[in-house]
């Protein structure tokens, strides 16, 4: 497939922006030439060991040129040092940049509506539905529903059958903490083994349901509880990607002060840090029960604009454009 530029919508002003795709040439080589002509090599390169090695090479080496290289890298990534808890001198490797902590309680405001569902990450989002009669129906390209949640998880497969979903793609420059999109009690949390496929849009449309093939953590949250968001069951799926070494569960109800593993029975406050991706690009997917959420109108409208050049549009054969959103910003409301 011929690769094009990849554009998205800036939520703040509706402008069309062109994404800087990190390592795009390498991704094209890996997902076209290598995948088609050397499948064994492709499986090795998208496996856990090679992904970890690539991450070490790319993210743990000190910046060339010391402080000057540090500032140059931060500027190229568009990192706002004014948001960070740590001083500029702290960021002497790319890993520290990607694992940065921010004053989210000041710079990422959250809607006051108790029924609001918020973004789990600074990311680019698409929304969709599993129902063929829905205007948001998307064929299974990003993931295959049963494989994605786990074929032996009959209880959750039945609960989310025919529901809606939102896909949040974190680019390498983004803040890499995931936050809770809803308030509620953890009904289940489990890990599914898999590979480390890239989340580059070109790789996604060329691979077959890549998010279903990657290692991921599924957290099911019951929001129909006292103090909950009231949007039914919500599955939050954290998906690793190329050069992502791990997903560290580190929920803290108050800023970053008391990180702890997420366990069944735990109440999660909305908008709090839940986990941290190790460096690279990665993806969060939220899955909702049928008829329990109404997505924000601008997210739905932006998906179908025709003046933006999206690689997802090429993969699906119709306009499919992401919107850039901030963590804790509005995604939808409980019906």
C-alpha positions as CSV (number, residue, x, y, z in Angstrom):
1,X,0.0,0.0,0.0
2,X,1.4,3.4,-0.9
3,X,2.1,5.5,2.2
4,X,0.9,9.0,2.5
5,X,1.1,11.7,5.1
6,X,-1.0,11.1,8.2
7,X,-3.1,14.0,9.5
8,X,-5.4,14.5,12.5
9,X,-7.6,17.2,13.9
10,X,-6.4,19.6,16.7
11,X,-9.3,19.6,19.1
12,X,-8.6,23.0,20.5
13,X,-9.1,24.9,17.2
14,X,-10.3,22.3,14.6
15,X,-7.1,22.7,12.5
16,X,-5.7,19.9,10.4
17,X,-2.3,18.9,11.6
18,X,0.3,16.6,10.0
19,X,1.8,14.0,12.3
20,X,5.5,13.5,12.5
21,X,5.8,9.7,12.2
22,X,8.9,8.5,14.1
23,X,10.9,5.8,12.4
24,X,8.4,5.8,9.5
25,X,10.9,4.4,6.9
26,X,11.9,1.6,9.3
27,X,8.2,0.7,9.9
28,X,7.5,0.7,6.1
29,X,10.4,-1.7,5.6
30,X,9.4,-3.9,8.5
31,X,5.7,-4.2,7.7
32,X,6.0,-4.5,3.9
33,X,9.3,-6.0,2.8
34,X,10.2,-8.0,5.9
35,X,6.7,-9.1,6.8
36,X,6.0,-10.4,3.3
37,X,9.4,-11.8,2.4
38,X,10.9,-12.9,5.7
39,X,8.1,-13.9,8.1
40,X,10.4,-15.6,10.6
41,X,12.5,-12.4,10.8
42,X,9.4,-10.3,11.2
43,X,8.2,-12.4,14.1
44,X,11.6,-12.1,15.8
45,X,11.7,-8.3,15.3
46,X,8.2,-7.9,16.8
47,X,8.9,-10.2,19.8
48,X,9.5,-9.3,23.4
49,X,13.3,-9.7,23.4
50,X,14.0,-7.6,20.3
51,X,11.5,-4.9,21.3
52,X,13.3,-4.6,24.7
53,X,16.7,-4.3,22.9
54,X,15.4,-1.6,20.5
55,X,14.0,0.2,23.5
56,X,17.3,0.1,25.3
57,X,19.2,1.5,22.3
58,X,16.7,4.2,21.6
59,X,15.7,5.4,25.0
60,X,18.4,4.8,27.6
61,X,21.5,6.4,25.9
62,X,22.3,9.9,27.2
63,X,21.5,12.8,25.0
64,X,24.3,13.6,22.6
65,X,25.6,17.1,23.4
66,X,24.5,16.9,27.0
67,X,22.2,19.7,28.1
68,X,22.1,21.2,24.6
69,X,21.0,17.9,23.1
70,X,18.4,17.6,25.9
71,X,16.8,20.9,25.1
72,X,16.9,20.2,21.4
73,X,15.1,16.9,21.8
74,X,12.5,18.3,24.1
75,X,11.8,21.1,21.6
76,X,11.5,18.7,18.7
77,X,9.0,16.6,20.7
78,X,7.0,19.6,21.7
79,X,7.4,18.8,25.4
80,X,6.2,21.6,27.6
81,X,8.7,21.8,30.5
82,X,6.3,24.1,32.4
83,X,4.0,21.1,32.9
84,X,6.7,18.8,34.3
85,X,7.3,18.1,38.0
86,X,11.0,17.7,37.4
87,X,13.5,20.5,36.4
88,X,14.9,20.6,32.8
89,X,18.3,19.2,33.9
90,X,16.6,16.0,35.1
91,X,15.8,14.9,31.5
92,X,19.1,13.6,30.4
93,X,17.8,10.5,28.5
94,X,14.8,10.0,26.2
95,X,13.4,7.5,28.7
96,X,13.1,10.1,31.4
97,X,11.3,12.3,28.9
98,X,8.8,9.6,28.0
99,X,8.2,8.6,31.7
100,X,7.8,12.2,32.9
101,X,5.3,13.2,35.5
102,X,3.2,16.4,35.0
103,X,1.0,18.6,37.2
104,X,-2.1,17.1,35.6
105,X,-4.3,18.5,38.4
106,X,-3.4,22.0,37.0
107,X,-2.7,21.5,33.3
108,X,-5.3,18.7,32.5
109,X,-8.6,19.9,33.8
110,X,-11.4,17.4,34.1
111,X,-15.2,17.9,33.5
112,X,-17.2,18.2,36.7
113,X,-20.1,16.1,35.4
114,X,-20.2,12.9,37.4
115,X,-21.5,11.0,34.3
116,X,-18.6,12.2,32.1
117,X,-16.2,9.7,30.6
118,X,-12.7,11.2,30.1
119,X,-9.7,10.4,28.0
120,X,-7.2,8.0,29.6
121,X,-4.2,9.6,27.9
122,X,-2.8,12.4,25.9
123,X,-3.5,10.7,22.6
124,X,-5.2,10.7,19.2
125,X,-8.7,9.1,19.3
126,X,-11.2,7.3,17.1
127,X,-14.5,6.0,18.3
128,X,-16.6,3.1,17.0
129,X,-19.2,0.5,17.5
130,X,-19.4,-3.3,17.2
131,X,-23.0,-3.1,15.9
132,X,-23.5,-3.3,12.2
133,X,-26.5,-1.1,12.2
134,X,-24.6,1.7,14.0
135,X,-23.3,4.8,12.2
136,X,-20.1,4.2,14.1
137,X,-19.7,0.6,12.9
138,X,-16.1,-0.3,12.1
139,X,-15.1,-3.6,10.5
140,X,-12.6,-5.6,12.6
141,X,-9.3,-4.0,11.5
142,X,-7.8,-2.7,14.7
143,X,-8.7,-5.8,16.7
144,X,-10.9,-8.9,16.7
145,X,-13.3,-8.6,19.6
146,X,-13.1,-12.1,21.0
147,X,-9.4,-12.4,20.7
148,X,-8.8,-8.9,22.0
149,X,-10.6,-9.5,25.3
150,X,-9.6,-13.2,25.5
151,X,-11.6,-16.1,24.0
152,X,-12.0,-17.8,27.4
153,X,-13.5,-14.7,29.0
154,X,-17.1,-15.6,28.2
155,X,-18.5,-13.4,31.0
156,X,-16.9,-10.2,29.6
157,X,-17.4,-11.1,25.9
158,X,-21.2,-11.4,26.6
159,X,-21.2,-8.2,28.7
160,X,-19.6,-6.1,25.9
161,X,-21.2,-7.8,22.9
162,X,-22.7,-5.1,20.5
163,X,-21.1,-2.2,22.5
164,X,-19.0,0.8,21.6
165,X,-15.3,1.5,21.8
166,X,-12.7,4.3,21.7
167,X,-9.1,3.8,20.5
168,X,-6.5,6.2,22.0
169,X,-3.1,6.1,20.1
170,X,-0.2,7.5,22.1
171,X,2.6,8.8,19.9
172,X,6.2,8.6,21.3
173,X,6.3,12.3,22.2
174,X,3.2,12.0,24.5
175,X,3.0,11.9,28.3
176,X,2.9,8.2,28.9
177,X,0.9,7.8,32.1
178,X,-2.6,6.3,31.7
179,X,-5.4,7.8,33.8
180,X,-8.7,6.2,34.9
181,X,-11.4,7.2,32.4
182,X,-14.3,6.5,34.8
183,X,-14.9,6.0,38.5
184,X,-15.9,2.6,39.8
185,X,-14.9,-0.7,41.3
186,X,-12.4,-3.1,39.6
187,X,-14.4,-6.2,38.6
188,X,-11.4,-8.0,37.0
189,X,-7.9,-7.4,35.8
190,X,-5.8,-9.8,33.7
191,X,-2.9,-9.9,31.3
192,X,-3.0,-11.4,27.8
193,X,0.3,-12.5,26.2
194,X,1.3,-11.3,22.7
195,X,3.8,-9.5,20.5
196,X,5.0,-6.0,20.1
197,X,3.6,-4.7,16.8
198,X,4.0,-1.0,16.0
199,X,1.1,1.4,16.5
200,X,2.3,3.5,13.5
201,X,-0.9,4.1,11.4
202,X,0.8,2.6,8.3
203,X,1.6,-0.6,10.2
204,X,-1.9,-0.8,11.7
205,X,-3.6,-0.8,8.3
206,X,-1.2,-3.3,6.8
207,X,-1.2,-5.8,9.7
208,X,-4.2,-7.9,10.5
209,X,-5.9,-6.7,13.8
210,X,-2.5,-5.9,15.4
211,X,-4.0,-4.8,18.7
212,X,-5.4,-8.3,19.2
213,X,-1.9,-9.7,18.7
214,X,0.0,-7.5,21.1
215,X,0.6,-8.0,24.8
216,X,-2.1,-6.2,26.8
217,X,-3.7,-5.7,30.2
218,X,-7.5,-5.7,30.5
219,X,-9.1,-3.9,33.5
220,X,-12.9,-4.2,33.8
221,X,-14.5,-1.5,35.9
222,X,-18.0,-1.5,37.3
223,X,-19.2,2.1,37.3
224,X,-22.8,1.3,38.5
225,X,-21.7,1.6,42.1
226,X,-22.0,4.4,44.7
227,X,-19.6,7.2,43.6
228,X,-19.3,5.6,40.2
229,X,-19.7,7.2,36.8
230,X,-22.9,5.3,36.0
231,X,-21.9,4.1,32.5
232,X,-22.1,0.4,33.1
233,X,-19.1,-1.9,32.8
234,X,-16.1,-0.4,31.1
235,X,-13.1,-2.4,29.9
236,X,-9.9,-0.4,29.8
237,X,-7.3,-2.3,27.7
238,X,-3.7,-1.1,27.7
239,X,-1.8,-2.4,24.7
240,X,2.0,-2.5,24.3
241,X,3.7,-1.7,21.1
242,X,7.1,-1.9,19.4
243,X,9.8,-0.8,22.0
244,X,7.4,-0.8,24.9
245,X,8.9,-3.0,27.5
246,X,6.1,-3.1,30.0
247,X,2.9,-1.7,31.5
248,X,3.5,-0.7,35.1
249,X,0.3,-0.7,37.2
250,X,0.7,2.3,39.6
251,X,-2.7,3.6,40.6
252,X,-2.5,6.7,42.9
253,X,-5.7,8.4,44.1
254,X,-3.7,11.5,45.1
255,X,-1.3,12.8,42.4
256,X,1.6,10.3,42.1
257,X,2.1,10.0,45.8
258,X,0.9,6.4,46.6
259,X,1.4,4.2,43.5
260,X,0.0,0.7,44.0
261,X,-1.0,-2.3,41.9
262,X,-4.6,-2.4,40.6
263,X,-6.5,-5.3,42.1
264,X,-10.1,-6.6,42.0
265,X,-12.4,-4.9,44.5
266,X,-10.4,-1.7,44.5
267,X,-12.3,1.6,44.0
268,X,-10.7,3.8,41.3
269,X,-11.4,7.5,41.3
270,X,-11.8,9.1,37.9
271,X,-8.9,10.9,36.3
272,X,-6.2,9.5,38.6
273,X,-2.9,7.9,37.3
274,X,-3.5,4.2,36.8
275,X,-0.4,2.9,34.9
276,X,2.7,3.8,33.0
277,X,3.9,2.7,29.6
278,X,7.6,2.2,29.2
279,X,8.9,4.3,26.3
280,X,7.6,4.2,22.7
281,X,4.2,4.5,21.2
282,X,1.3,2.5,22.6
283,X,-2.5,2.3,22.6
284,X,-5.4,2.4,25.1
285,X,-8.8,1.0,24.1
286,X,-12.0,1.6,26.1
287,X,-14.9,-0.8,25.5
288,X,-18.4,0.1,26.7
289,X,-21.6,-1.9,27.0
290,X,-24.3,-1.3,24.4
291,X,-26.2,1.9,24.7
292,X,-24.4,3.1,27.8
293,X,-22.4,6.0,26.4
294,X,-22.9,9.0,24.1
295,X,-19.6,10.1,22.5
296,X,-18.7,13.7,22.3
297,X,-20.1,15.2,19.1
298,X,-16.8,16.7,17.9
299,X,-15.0,13.4,18.1
300,X,-17.6,11.8,15.9
301,X,-17.8,14.7,13.5
302,X,-14.0,15.0,13.0
303,X,-13.7,11.3,12.1
304,X,-15.5,11.9,8.8
305,X,-13.9,15.2,7.6
306,X,-12.7,15.0,4.0
307,X,-10.0,17.7,4.1
308,X,-7.5,15.6,6.2
309,X,-5.2,12.9,4.8
310,X,-5.4,9.9,7.1
311,X,-3.7,6.5,6.6
312,X,-6.7,5.0,8.4
313,X,-8.9,6.4,5.7
314,X,-6.9,4.4,3.1
315,X,-7.2,1.2,5.2
316,X,-10.9,1.5,5.7
317,X,-11.8,2.9,2.3
318,X,-13.7,5.9,3.8
319,X,-12.7,9.0,5.9
320,X,-11.5,8.0,9.3
321,X,-9.6,10.8,11.0
322,X,-8.3,11.0,14.6
323,X,-8.8,13.9,17.0
324,X,-5.9,14.9,19.3
325,X,-7.2,14.9,22.9
326,X,-5.7,15.6,26.3
327,X,-5.8,13.2,29.2
328,X,-8.9,13.8,31.5
329,X,-10.7,15.7,28.7
330,X,-14.3,14.8,27.7
331,X,-14.8,11.7,25.6
332,X,-18.5,11.1,26.2
333,X,-21.3,11.0,28.8
334,X,-23.4,8.3,30.3
335,X,-26.7,7.8,28.5
